[in-house]
Amino acid sequence: MKQGFLRRYLRHGLVLTVTGITPMAQGADAPRIEYPPAARGTQVDRFHGVDVPDPYRWLETVDSPQTRAWIDAQSRLARSRLDALPGRDELRARLERIWNFERWTPPVQKKGRWFFTHNDGLQNQNILFTTEDPFASARVLLDPNTLSADGTVALKGATVSDDARLLLYQLSDGGSDWEVLKVRDVASGKDLPDEIHWAKFTQPSWLHDASGFYYSGYDPPPDAAALKAVNEYHKLFFHKLGTPQAQDTLVYARRDAPDWGVDGKVTEDGHYLVVTSNKGTDVRNTVLVQDLREPGAALVPVIAEPDATYDVVGSVGDRIYVRTDRGASRYRIVAIDLRHVDEASWKTVVPESADTLRLATLVGGQVIARYLHEAHSLVQRFSMDGALLGTVGLPGLGSADGFQGRSADRTTYFRFESYTTPDEILQLDLQDGSTRLWRKPDLKGFDADEYETTLTYARSKDGTRVPVFITARKGTPRDGKRPTILFGYGGFNIPVIPAFSPRAATWLAMGGVYAVANLRGGGEFGREWHEAGMKTHKQNVFDDFIGAAQYLESEKWTDPHHLAIIGGSNGGLLVAAVEEQRSELFAAAVPSVGVLDMLRFREFTIGKAWESDYGSVDNEDEFRAMLAYSPLQNVRPGIDYPATLIMTGDRDDRVFPAHSFKFGAAMQYADPSGRPILVRIATRAGHGQGKPTSKLIDESVDMIAFILHAFE
C-alpha cells in the first residue's frame, strides 16, 4: 500500500495527481488477504427443473454461533483494512467541514401555528420546531438527539392534528423499519400515555376532531425474529386517544392477500376516510372511501381493480382529485365525483403532457403539479378547473419538493436543491406566483460556483437514450483519467433526481467527477420507462448502466482504472450485477444494503412485496430472468473483480443483511487473491432512513478512502 497516495489526493486535489495512476496493486505485487473461512454447505434448491446450489444458506441464521463468528471476523478484517488506508483524518476533516451546514424542512401550517425541522450541521438527527410566525424565533417541540446516546433513535415522521393541539410522531430505533407512535401535547411539550407498537410503512392521519388517528402496521412478529420474519397482512387500524392499543379497531385488511399493503388518510374537511391498497410495491392500487359523517358507514370501492396508479392528492366537497396513469402513461389529474364514480363521469383537470407528472398537491384552491422534465423539476400551478396559472420559478436545474398546505392558505413553502447546492427553502405566494427566500445554508469548504452539472445522454445496448448528469469542477480536462463515481438505481418507479450530497460534494472538491444515470425501471419517464426495467426486462437496467459507464470512458471523462460504481438497495443489486457482467469496466464497486440473492429475497421481512418489480421464482420465465443476473448465483471463479466494498447494517429489516453476507462469502471464495473484497457491517444501523449524521460520515470516509485506494 502506498502510504502517501490518499494524502496527495486530499492535499492537492485529484486533478493534480491522477497522471500515471494505475489500478491497485494485486496478485504477486500485493500481500494476499486472508479472508475468514466460510464453510460451503450442500444445500441445493430446485426451480423448474434447474438445480441451484446455495452453499452459504447457513449465513441466513444470523444469530447462530457460527454466523456470529463469521460476522465478527469479517468486521475485524474490514476495519483493519479500512482503518489502515492513509489520509483518513484529513478526509474526515474535509467531510465534516462540508457536512456542517444548516438544514431545514419547508414549514407547514396548522391553525396559525407552523412546524418545521432544523439541523445545525452535525447533529445526528433533525430537531422539530414550532412557531406562530415562520420569520420569527421558534421553540423546540421534539429533539430526537435526546432519545439515544448514539443518535440512532430517529424521528421518522410527524403529523399535527387539525387544531394544532397534538403532535403524533413516529420513532425508529437503530435503523429498523418498525416504528413506535407517540402523542405529544404541543402547548406543554409533554407526551400523552398513548403509545403504538409494531407500526410499519405508515403515514398516520388524524380524525378532524383529534379524538384519534388511523395508522398501518402488522401483528407483532416472534420476539427473536423481529428483524427477519416475513411481514404479512398489513392492516389499517384506528386508535382512539386515551385507550390501550389492544382496543384499537381494525379498519381494513386484505384477508385474502398476505402481501398487500394498506394506507388510510382523512380528507382535509374531515368528511371522508380514503383507503388505498396495493400488492407489495406494485404501483397499481385500489381506492375505497368511507363517509365519516355517517356512523358505521361502509368502505365503498371507488377504484375496485388495481389496473393503474391512483394517487389521491386531495378533495373538494364530494370530489376527490386523483393523479393517475389510467389512459395517460405520464399521468394526468382527474376529478372523481364520489356520487358518480364510473370512469365515464371522471373529469380531466390536468391533462397528460410530454413531461412526467410525478407529484401533486392541493393548496390554496390550486393544484401544484410537480413534473420531471428530463429528470429534473418543473413546477406548474393550475386552478381547480385546470386553467394554467403559471410556472413556478426555480433557481436552476434541480429538484423542488414540498408545496404542502390547506385550501385556505395564501402561501406555501418548498425546498430546492441540485447536485451542487443543498436545500434552500423558498416561500411561494399563491396569489401572484412570486417566490422569496426563507432559509439558505452557508456552505464551507465547497463553492457551488466552481462546479457545473451537464445533462447528456448515453446509449444502451438496444439504442435507448439514457440521461446522465455529470458534475465536475469547471474546466475539468477530459484526459480519460478523471477519478469518477457513477451512481444509479433503476427500479420500483422511483426517479433519481438532482440532490445535494455532502459525500458527493467532498468528492467534487477533491477534483473528482460525479455522474448519475437515469435508468429504465425508474420513474423518470412514466409507465413505459418503468415497465421496460421490470421482471423479464430487468437486464435493460444493467445494460443502461453499462452504457453510461462506456459513455464516460468514450467521452474521455475517465477510464476503467479510475471509475467506481455505487448504489444502494435496488441500486446495490445494480452495482453487484454489473460488476459481474462487465468487471473490466471498473476499478471499484460499492454495493450497499443490496438485494443480492434474487431467488430468496421473498423469504425475509417485506421481500415478497418486491415481486411486483422483480418477478417470482414461481413463474418460470421470471425465475430464469432472475437467475441470469442474480449477483449471488453469478459469482464466478477466475474473474478479476473490481475492488469491492459490500456495505450493510446489522439491523436492516428491509433488505435482510444475509444478502450481503452470502454475496461477500461467495465473492471472497471465487476471487481470493485479487483486489480486496470487504464486508462492512455497521452496528445499530438499518437500511438508511434515519441514519445519524455520525454514521453517515463514518461510512463516507470508508467509501471514499476505499475507492481512491482502488485507483492506485
N, C-alpha and C positions, 0 to 999 in steps of 0.2 A: 504494500500500500504506500503510495507516495504522499507523505505527510503534509506537504505544502500545497497540494492541488486545490482543495476546497478553500483554503485560506486565500489563495491567489484570486479565486473567483470572487470572494467576499470583499477583498481589499480593492481590487481594480475593476471589477465588473467583468462579466463573461465576454463582452465584446473585445476586450484587450487580450484575452488569454486563450481563445479557442484554437488558434492556429497550431496544427500539428498534434492535436489531442487524438488519441486512439482509444478504442474500447478498453474496458477494464481488463487488466492482466488476468489470464486464465490458463488452464492446462498446466504445463510444466513451469510456467512463469509465476504461478501463484500457489501458495500453500493450500492443500486440499482441506475443505471444510468437513469436519466430522459431524454429520447430521445425526440427531437422535435416532436410534433404531426404531423401526415401526414394523411389527410383525405383519406378515401378509397371510391373511386368512384364506379359507377355501370357499367362502360364500359365492354362489353363482345364482343369479336370477334369470328366469326365462320369460321373454316377452315375444309373443307372436312367433314362436319357433326359434328365437335368437337367444343364445346363452350369453349373459353379460356378467363377467366376474366383478365382484365388489370386495376386494381383499381388505379394505380398511373399514368395513362395516362396524367394527368394534369401537371406532372413534366416535360413533354416534352416541354411545353411552358415556356422556361427558363426565359423569361423576364417579365412574369406576376407578379403582386404584391404578389400573394400567393406563387408562386415558389421562388421568390427572398427572401421572409421572411423565407421560409424553408431552403434555401441555407445558408443564413446568420446565422440562428440558428445552423445548422449543423457545420458550420465553427467555430463558437464560442465554441461549445461543443468539437470538435476535438482539437482545440487549447488549451482549458482549460485542457483537459486530457493529451495531449502530452507534453505541457509545464511543467506540474507538475511531469513528470517522473524524477526520481533522476539521477544525474550524467551526465546531458546533456552537461554541459560546458566542462567536461573532454572528453566526446565523441566527441564533435565538434572539440576540440583542436587536438585530435588524428587523426580525419578525415582530417582536414586541413593540418596537417603535412605530412601525406602520400600523399594527393592530390597535394601538392605543388612541382610538378616535371615538368621539361620542356617537351614539346611535339612538334613534327614536323610531317609534311606530306612529303612523298617522293618528291624530286624536279623533276619537269617536264620542258623540254627544248623546246623552240621555237626560231629558228633563232639565236642561240647562247646566248639567254637570258633564265635564269632559274627562276622558280616560285615555291614557297612552303609556307606553313603556319607554324606559330610558336606560342606557348603559354608559357609564362614564369612560369606558375604553377597555379596561382589562378585567372588569367584574365578570365573574363566572356566569352569572345569569342576569337577564334584564329585570329591572325593578318596575313595578306597576305604580303609576302616579294618578292622582285625580285633582281637578281644579274647577273652579267656576268660570275661569277665563283662560283660554289656551295661551294667551300672550302675557299672563301674569304668573306668579310663582305657583308651584303645585306641592302637594304633600304626598308622602309615601303611603300607599294603601296596602301594598304587599311586596315584601322583599324576599325572594326565594333564596338569596345568599345566606340568610339566617337559618335556613332549614336543614343544612348539612355542612359539615366542616370542609368537605372537599368540593362543594358546589355541584354535586351530582343529583340533587333533587331539583327538578326543573318545573317551571310553570308552563304547561302545555297549551293552556287556553283559558280564557276568562270571558264570562258573559254577564252583563249587568241587567238587572230587572228593569222593566219599562218605567218604573217610578224612581229609578236610580237609588233605591234604598239598599239593595242587596247585590253582592258580587258572588257569582258561582264560579269557582276556579278549579282547575284540573292540574294535579301534580303527578309527575312521573319520577320514579326512583331508580337511579342507576342506569338510565337509558332504556328501560323497559317500555313497551307499548301499553302495559297495564296502567290504569290511572286511578287515583283516588280523587273523588269530588268533594269539595267542601264549600261552605257558605259563610260569607263574611258580611257583617253589618258595615256599610260604607261610612256612616257617620262616626261610629265608635272605633272602627278598625278591629273589632273583636269577632271571633268565629262563633257561629251558632253550633248546636250539638250535632246537626245533620252531617252525616259522612257516608259516602257511597264508595264501595269497593268493587273491583272487577269490571269497571267500565273500560271500554276499548273502542277505538275508531268511532268517536262520537263528537258531535257538536251540540251540546245541550241547549235547550230552549225553554225559556220561562213561559208560564201562563201569564196572561195580560195583567192579572191582579197580584202576581208574585206569590201566590199561595203554594206553588210547587213548580216542578220542571220535568221535562222529558229528557231522557238520556238513553244511550245504547250500550250494551255490554253482553257478557257471556255468563253462563253458570260458572261458579268457582272451579278451577282445574284442580287435579290432585296436588297436594302441597309440594311434593318432590318434583313435580313436572310443570310448574307454572311457566317456565321459560321454554318448554319443549312441546308440551301437549298440543295436539291438533285443536284448533278453535272451531267449534261447530255451533250452529243455531244462534246466530246473532239476534238479539232481542231488543225491542224498544219498550222502555219502562216509563211509568210516571211516578215521581216521588212527591208526596205531599209533605210540606215542611212540618217539622215537629214530630214526625213519625219515624220508626226504625225502618231500615232498608228492607227487612224481611216482609214488611207490609206493602212494598211498592207494587203497583199494578202493572201486569203485563199488558201492553197495549197492542203490540203486533209482533209476530214472528212467522217465518215460513216453516211451519212444522213438517212440510213435505220436502224441504230442501235444506240440508245442513250447511251448505256453503254459500247461502245468500246473506247479504248484509242489509241492514235497515237503518234508516235515519228519520228523525221527525223534527219539524220546525213549525212554530206557531207564526201565523201571519202578523204583520205589524198592527193591524186593528184588533187582533186577538180573537177574530171570528172563526178561524179555521186552523186545524192541525193538518199539515201536509206531510205525508209519509212517502218516502221514496225507497225503493228496494231494487237491488241488482245482484246478479250471480257473481260472487267473487269480485274481481276487478273489471268485469265486463262493463264497458261504458254505457251499455243499453240498460234502461231501467223502467220500472213501473211507477205510477203515481196514484196514491189514494188520498182522499180528503175526508176529514171528519168535521162536521159543524159543531163547534164547541158551545154555541148558544143553545143547543138542544141537548139536555141531559140524556145520556145513553145513546146518542146518535151513532149510527154505524159508520165504519170507514167505507167510503164509496169509491170504487175504481174510476179514475179519470183516464188513465192510461193503463189498460189491463194487461197488455202484452209488451214485453221489453224488446220492441223492434227498432229502437233508436235511442239516442240520448235525449232526455227530457230534464233540463235543469231549471227548476222553478226559481226565478230570480226575484219575484215579488208579487204583490196583489193590489188591486184597487177594487173595493167592493166585492162583487161576486165574480170578478175576473182574475185569473192568475196569468202572469206573464212568464213565458217559458222559452228558454234558449234550446233549440233542437236542431239535429241534423236530419230529421224526418223531411225528405224532399229537398234537402239542402246540405250537401256534403261539407260545406264550410260554415254551416249553421245560419240560422235566422232566429228572430224572436216572434213568437205568436202569442196572441191573447186568446185564452180559452174561457168562455162563459161557463161557470160551474152548473148552470141550469141547462146548458146545451153543449155537452162535451163531445159530440160526434165531430169527426175531423172536418166534415163539410162546413161546420159552423165556426171553425177557427178563423181568426183574422191575423194576417201577417202584418206585424207592426214595423219590424226592421227586416227587410229582405236580405237574402244571401248576397254577398259581394265577392270580389276576387280575393279579398283577404279573409283570413280565418277569424271568426268571431269567437274569441276564447272565453271571455267572461263578460258579465253584465250585472249592473245593479240598478235599482230604482231609488233615486234620491231627489228630493225637492220637486217632485212632479215631473221628473225627467228620467230617461233611460240613458245611463252612461255605459257605452259599449266599448269594450277593450278588444281591439283587433291585434293580430300578428301580421305585420306586413314584412315579408321576407325575414321572419323570425325575430323582429323587434317591434316595439309597441307603437300602435296608432290608436288614439282615443277620440271617440266622437260622441256628441250629445244629441239626443233625439227627444222630441216631445212625445207624450204618451200616445199620440195617434201616428207617430212615425215620421214627422217632419224633421229634417236635419236642422239642428240649431247651431252647429259649428263643430270645429275640430279643436281639441284641447292642445294648446301649445306646450311642447315638451322641450327640455333643454338640449336634446340631441338624440343620437342613435342609442337607444337603451330600452329599459323596461319600466313601465308605470303600473302601480298597483295601489289598492285602497278604495277610494271613492265610496265609502260606506256612509250610511246616514238614514234619515227618515223623510217622510213625504213633506213635512213642513220646513225642512232645513233650507237655508239660503246659501250655505256654503258646505263644502266637503273637502276633505284633505286626502292627499295621495303622496306616495313616495316615488322617486325616480332614481334609478341607478344605471350604471354602464360598466363595461369591463375596466374602466379607469377611474370612475368616480363612485364613491359609496353613496348610500341613500341620502338624498336631501328631501325634506318634506315640504310640500307646497300646498297652499290653500287655493281651491277653485271657487270662484264666485259663480253661482249657478244662474245669476240674473244676466250678467254680461259676458260670461265665459272667460274673464281675466284670471290670471294666477298671480300669486305673490308668495315669496319665500317665507316659510315658517321657521325651519331649522336646517342648518347645513353644517356638516362636520369640518373640522380643521385637521387635515392630514399632515403628518410629519414623516419625513423620510421618503415621500413619494409625491412628485409634482405631475398631476394629470396632463398638464400642457406639454410635457416632454414625450408623450406617447400618443399613438394613433391606432384606431381599430379600422380594419378594412374588411368589408364583406365581399367575398369572392366565391367561386364555385369550382368544386372538383367534379370528376366524372366517376360514377360507379362502374362496376363490371358490365352492367347491362346498358350503360349510357345515361342513366339517370343523373340529373344535375343535383349535387349535394352542396348546400350552402356551408361555407366555412368562414368563421370570423377569426381574423388573425390580428393579434395585438402585439405591438413591439414599440421600442423606442424609435422616434422619428429619425430617419436616415440610417436605420439598421442596414448594413450591407448584406446583400444576398450572395454570399460566397459558398453556400452549400454546407456550412459548418456551424450554423447558429444553434446553440443548445435550445431545444424546443420541447414543449409539453403539448400533447394533443389529448383533448378531453372529449368524451361522448357518452350518450345514454341510449337512446333509440328504443323506447318501449312504452307500453301502457298509455298511449295517447298523451304522454307528458312532454311538453315542449321544453327545449333547452333555450333559454332566452338570456340576453345580456345581464350579467350580475357581477357585482364587485366582490372580489375575494382577497383578503389580506395575504393569503398564501400566494395567489397568482401575482398580486402587486409586488410582493417581495421578489418573486422570480423575475418579473419585468425590471425591477430596479437593479437587479444584478446583471441585466443585459440579456436575459432570455427572451424567447418568443413563446407566446401562449396562444394556442389555436383551439377553437371549439367547432366541432362538426355537428350539423343538424341532420340526423339520420332518420331513415324510414323507421316506422314503429312509433315515432314520437307524435306530438300533437301540433306540429308547426303548420301543416298544410291540409288539415281536415281529415275526413274519414278514410279516403283512399290512401293517403300517406301513412296513416296508422296501420291499416289492414295490410299494406304492402310489406310490413315488417313483423307480422304476426304468424304464429303457428308454423305451417309448412313453408312460409315465406321468410322465416327469421334469418336465413342466410343473407338476405338482402341487406340487413343491418350491418353485418360484418363486412360485406363487400363495400358498403358505403364508407365505412371507417377505413378500410384498407385503401380505398380510392382517395380519401382525404390525406392519408399518410404519403401515398405516392405523389399526390399533388404537391405537398410541401417539399418533397425531395426534388421533383422535376422542376419546380419553380425556384430552386436554389435557396430555399429558406434553410434547409438542413440536410442531413444525410443519415443513413442508418446508424452511424456511430454517435449521433447527437440527438436522437429522437426518443422520447419516453411517452408512453401512453398511460393514462389514468382514468379511472371510473369507479363508481360505487353502486352497490346493489345490482340492479339490472345492468348498470354500467360496469360492474365488476365482472359479470358474465361476459360482456362485450370484450373487455380487455383480455381476459383469460382465453376466450375462444380465438381471438385474433392473434395473440402471441403464439398460439399453437399452429394456426393456419399459415401465418407468414412471419415466422420467427426472425427471418433475415432482415426484416424492415426496421427492427427496433433494438435499441441498446438496453432499455429498461421498461418494465411493466409493473404497474401497481394496481392490482385488483382489490378493491375494498369491499367488505361485507357482501361478497358476491354470491349469486345463485350459481353454484358450480357443479352440482350433481342434478342434471335435468331429469333423471329417471326417478328421483326420490324426493324432490322438493315438496311434493304434496303431503309427505308423511309427517311434517312438522308445522306447528303453530298455524299460521294463516296461509301456508303454502298452497293449499288446494285452490285458493282464490285466484292464483296466477294461471290456472289452466285456461282461462279465457284469453290470455295473451300467448302463452307458450304452447298450449295443447295438452293432451292427456296421453299417457302411456297406454291407456285402454284402446285408443284409436291407432291402428297400425301405421297409417300414413304419418300421423303426428309423432308417434314413437320413433319411426325411422328418421324423421327430420331431426328430432332432438338428439338421437344417438349420434348422428353425423357431426354435430357440433358441440355436444356436451363436454365442457372442459375436463371433468374427471375422467370420462371414458375415452378421451382422445389424447391423453398424455402418452408420448411415445419415447422409448429409449433411443439414444443415438442422435437426438436433436440438440443443436446448440441454442438453448433457450436464452432469451434476454435475462439479465439480472432481474429477479422478481421479488417484490416485497408484497406478501399476502397479508392484508390487514383485516382484523375482525375484533369484536368485542365480546367479552365473556357473558354479557347479559343481553345479547342481541336475540330478542324473541320474535323478530320478524323474519330475518334470514338466519336460520339456526347456524351457529358457528361451526358445526361439524362439516358444513360445506367447505369451509376454508381449511379445516384440519385434514380432511381426506385429500383434497387437492394438493395441499402442501406435502403430505407424505408421498403421494404419487409422483409429484414433480421431483422431489429430492431423491427418490428411488431411481427414477429414469435418467436423471442428469446429475450424478453425484460428484462429478469432477469439473463441472463447468462453472459458469458465473453464479454468484450467490443466489440462493432461493431461501428466503427467510419468511417465517410466520410470526407476525407481530400481533400479540393478543393484548388488547387494552383491558384493564380491570375496571369494574363498575362502569362499563360503557356498553351502549346498545347500538342500534342501527344508525344513529346520528342525531336525530332530533333531540334538542335539549342538552346536547353535549356541552360541558362547561368550557369556557374560554381557555383555561389552563390545559385541558386535554387536547383541544384543537391546536394549540400552539405546539404541544409535545409531538403530536403526530405530524404536524407540518415540518418541524425540524427534522424528524426522521425521514420523511418522504423526500424533501429537497436534498438533504445530505446524501441519501441513498442514490437518488437519480444522478446527482453530479458526480459521485464516485463511479457510477456505471459508465460515465462518459470518458473516464481516464483511458 
